[in-house]
Amino acid sequence: MLARPVHAPAWRFRKPGVIPGFRLAMAITLGWLVLMILVPLSGIFWQSASLGWERFADLALDRRTLSALWISFSSAFFAASVNLVFGTLVAWVLVRYRFPGRRVVDALVDLPFALPTAVAGIALTALYAPNGWVGSLLSPLGLRLSYTQAGIVLALIFVGLPFVVRTVQPVMEEIDREVEEASATLGARRWQTVARVLLPSLAPALLTGFALALARGVGEYGSVIFIAGNIPYASEIAPLLIVIRLEEFNYPAATAIAAMMLAISFSMLLLINWVQARSRKRYGHAV
């Protein structure tokens, strides 16, 4: 066997990998991200900067704009929180239990991915409208879901559920049942096992699913406009207001709203990623 020369650099004797080298892969990655993400987003900031600070502040801090932004982000946050709880429960049932029709239930989780959002919006409106199957039962009780912010939350729960389930489910499958059994043998109750054993391991995945559901909810349009009613200051979402401004040929206002949404969304995702990184460091678990 030939010995490696002493003064030869070690990288010359590394076996080539299947995928391209670091430099080529990094160049392709950065080029693709710049072309598909940074260039379109920088266009929004460029147009916003051309408005001037005073003009931008007048458009972005308009009462109708602030109301639409509040409805969009508060509805998305509440819907993502609901999906965080019930999506985790759905993932737990699919992972821990075997029952007839489990494959069908597992496939239904992905239905919002494949279903056009406009179809989902029409279906929800027909179901929860005052003359719909469910809406006609709720109307005598004084409850109304369609054409209110509650309808927006309902639509966002529908489209955001798969993000939580599909993010948490693989991590749950990696948790061995012996961990739960060991906790039980040490005298821990079920809720103590969930709170002190399972949740710390699932924390990064839960935060990831929450962030994905939140991001989807903030930008959702098709499934919301039908059931929301689009009433200004009551059920008008920010994406719809952008479309309205574009139809009015008010491009500066549309640009200001888009820039506000982008800044708030980026800040929220940055905060969630920071919390997620802290939880991974604390519990030593990567998603």
C-alpha positions in Angstrom: 0.0 0.0 0.0 1.3 3.4 -1.0 1.7 5.8 1.9 0.3 9.3 1.6 3.0 12.0 1.1 3.6 13.8 4.3 3.4 17.3 2.8 0.4 16.7 0.5 -2.8 18.5 1.6 -5.4 16.2 3.0 -8.2 17.4 0.7 -6.5 15.8 -2.3 -7.1 12.4 -0.9 -10.8 12.8 0.0 -13.2 10.8 -2.1 -15.5 12.8 -4.3 -19.1 12.9 -3.1 -22.2 12.1 -5.0 -23.5 15.6 -5.0 -21.5 18.6 -6.3 -18.8 20.1 -4.3 -19.3 22.8 -1.7 -18.4 25.7 -3.9 -20.6 24.7 -6.8 -23.5 23.8 -4.5 -23.2 27.0 -2.6 -23.0 29.1 -5.8 -26.1 27.4 -7.2 -28.0 27.8 -3.8 -27.1 31.5 -3.4 -27.9 32.3 -7.1 -31.3 30.6 -6.9 -32.2 32.3 -3.6 -31.2 35.7 -5.0 -33.2 35.1 -8.2 -36.3 33.7 -6.7 -36.6 35.4 -3.3 -34.3 38.4 -2.8 -34.9 40.1 -6.2 -38.7 40.1 -5.9 -38.6 41.2 -2.2 -36.0 43.9 -2.9 -38.4 45.2 -5.5 -41.0 45.8 -2.8 -38.5 47.7 -0.6 -37.2 49.7 -3.6 -40.7 50.8 -4.5 -41.4 51.6 -0.9 -38.2 53.7 -0.6 -39.2 55.7 -3.7 -42.3 56.9 -1.9 -40.4 58.8 0.7 -40.8 58.3 4.5 -43.7 60.7 5.0 -45.7 59.3 2.0 -45.0 55.7 3.1 -46.1 56.4 6.7 -49.3 58.0 5.6 -50.2 55.0 3.4 -48.9 52.3 5.8 -50.5 53.8 8.9 -53.9 54.4 7.3 -56.7 53.3 9.6 -58.1 50.8 7.1 -54.6 49.4 6.4 -53.9 48.9 10.1 -57.3 47.3 10.6 -56.6 44.8 7.7 -53.2 44.0 9.0 -54.5 43.4 12.6 -57.3 41.1 11.3 -54.8 39.1 9.1 -52.1 38.6 11.7 -54.4 38.1 14.7 -56.5 35.6 12.8 -53.4 33.7 11.6 -51.9 33.7 15.1 -55.1 32.3 16.7 -55.6 29.7 13.9 -51.9 28.6 14.2 -52.4 28.3 18.0 -55.5 26.1 17.6 -53.7 23.9 15.0 -50.7 23.6 17.3 -53.0 21.9 19.9 -55.3 19.8 17.7 -52.6 19.1 15.1 -50.4 17.6 17.8 -53.3 15.5 18.9 -54.0 14.3 15.4 -50.3 13.4 14.9 -50.3 11.6 18.3 -53.3 9.4 17.3 -51.8 8.6 13.9 -48.5 7.6 15.4 -49.5 5.8 18.6 -52.7 4.0 17.6 -53.7 1.5 15.0 -57.3 1.5 14.0 -59.5 0.7 11.0 -59.4 3.5 8.4 -56.1 4.9 9.8 -54.7 5.3 6.2 -57.8 7.2 5.1 -57.5 9.6 8.1 -53.8 10.0 7.3 -54.6 10.8 3.7 -57.3 13.3 4.7 -54.7 15.4 6.6 -53.0 16.2 3.3 -56.3 17.2 1.6 -55.9 20.9 2.2 -52.5 20.7 0.4 -54.1 19.4 -2.8 -57.4 21.1 -2.7 -57.5 24.6 -4.4 -58.0 27.2 -1.8 -60.9 28.8 -3.6 -62.8 25.5 -3.5 -62.2 25.3 0.2 -63.5 28.8 0.7 -66.7 28.0 -1.3 -67.2 24.8 0.6 -66.8 26.5 4.0 -69.1 29.4 3.0 -71.8 27.0 1.8 -71.5 25.1 5.1 -71.3 27.9 7.6 -73.4 30.6 5.8 -76.7 31.5 7.6 -78.6 29.3 5.2 -76.0 26.5 5.2 -76.1 23.1 6.9 -74.2 24.2 10.0 -75.0 27.9 9.8 -78.7 27.3 9.9 -78.3 25.5 13.2 -76.1 28.2 14.7 -78.2 31.2 13.7 -81.0 30.5 16.1 -78.4 30.4 18.9 -77.1 33.8 17.9 -73.8 32.4 16.6 -72.5 33.5 13.2 -69.3 32.3 11.7 -69.5 33.4 8.0 -68.8 37.0 7.1 -67.0 37.6 10.4 -63.4 37.2 11.7 -64.4 33.9 13.2 -65.0 32.6 9.6 -61.5 33.8 8.7 -60.0 31.9 11.6 -62.0 28.8 10.6 -60.6 28.9 7.0 -57.1 29.4 8.3 -57.4 26.4 10.6 -58.5 24.3 7.7 -55.5 25.2 5.5 -52.9 25.3 8.3 -53.6 21.9 10.0 -51.4 19.8 7.7 -48.3 21.9 8.4 -48.4 21.1 12.1 -49.3 17.4 11.7 -46.7 16.7 9.1 -44.0 18.5 11.0 -44.7 16.9 14.4 -45.6 13.4 13.1 -42.0 12.2 12.1 -40.6 13.4 15.3 -43.2 11.5 17.3 -42.4 8.4 15.4 -38.8 8.6 16.6 -39.7 8.8 20.3 -39.5 5.3 21.7 -42.3 4.0 23.8 -39.8 2.8 26.3 -39.2 6.4 27.3 -42.8 6.7 28.3 -42.8 3.4 30.1 -39.7 4.3 32.0 -41.3 7.5 33.1 -44.4 5.6 34.3 -42.3 3.1 36.2 -40.6 6.0 38.1 -44.0 7.1 39.3 -44.8 9.9 36.8 -48.4 10.5 35.9 -49.6 10.8 32.3 -49.6 14.5 32.3 -46.2 14.7 33.9 -44.9 12.3 31.2 -46.3 14.5 28.5 -45.1 17.8 30.1 -41.6 16.7 31.2 -40.7 13.9 28.7 -42.6 14.3 25.5 -43.1 18.0 25.0 -39.4 18.9 25.5 -38.5 16.5 22.7 -41.3 17.9 20.5 -40.7 21.5 21.2 -38.6 22.3 18.1 -41.0 20.5 15.8 -44.0 22.2 17.5 -42.4 25.6 16.9 -41.7 24.8 13.3 -45.2 23.6 12.6 -46.6 26.7 14.3 -44.4 29.0 12.2 -45.4 27.3 9.0 -49.1 27.4 9.8 -48.7 31.1 10.8 -46.9 32.0 7.6 -49.5 30.2 5.5 -52.3 31.9 7.4 -50.9 35.4 7.0 -50.7 35.1 3.2 -53.8 33.1 2.6 -56.3 34.6 0.2 -58.4 32.1 -1.8 -60.1 30.3 1.1 -60.7 33.4 3.1 -62.3 35.9 0.7 -65.5 33.9 0.3 -66.3 33.3 4.0 -64.9 36.6 5.3 -67.5 38.9 3.7 -64.7 41.4 3.2 -66.2 44.2 5.3 -63.8 47.0 6.0 -62.7 47.3 9.6 -64.5 44.0 10.4 -63.5 41.1 8.1 -61.2 42.6 5.5 -57.8 40.9 5.3 -54.5 42.6 4.2 -54.0 40.5 1.0 -57.5 41.5 -0.2 -56.8 45.1 0.5 -53.7 44.9 -1.6 -55.8 43.5 -4.5 -58.3 46.3 -4.0 -55.6 49.0 -4.2 -54.2 47.4 -7.3 -57.7 47.4 -8.9 -57.9 51.1 -8.0 -54.5 51.6 -9.7 -53.3 52.9 -6.3 -49.9 51.2 -6.6 -48.2 53.2 -3.9 -50.8 52.1 -1.3 -50.5 48.5 -2.4 -46.7 48.7 -2.2 -46.9 50.2 1.3 -49.2 47.4 2.6 -47.1 44.7 1.0 -43.9 46.2 2.7 -45.7 46.3 6.1 -46.8 42.7 5.7 -43.3 41.6 4.7 -41.6 43.4 7.6 -44.1 42.1 10.2 -43.9 38.5 8.8 -40.1 38.5 8.7 -39.9 39.8 12.3 -42.3 37.2 13.6 -40.5 34.4 11.8 -37.2 35.6 13.0 -38.4 35.6 16.6 -39.9 32.1 16.2 -36.6 30.8 14.7 -34.7 32.3 17.6 -36.9 30.6 20.1 -36.7 27.4 18.1 -32.9 27.6 18.1 -32.9 28.1 21.9 -35.1 25.1 22.4 -32.9 22.9 20.2 -29.9 24.0 22.2 -31.6 23.4 25.5 -33.0 20.0 24.8 -30.4 18.8 22.4 -32.9 17.7 19.8 -33.0 18.7 16.1 -36.0 18.4 13.9 
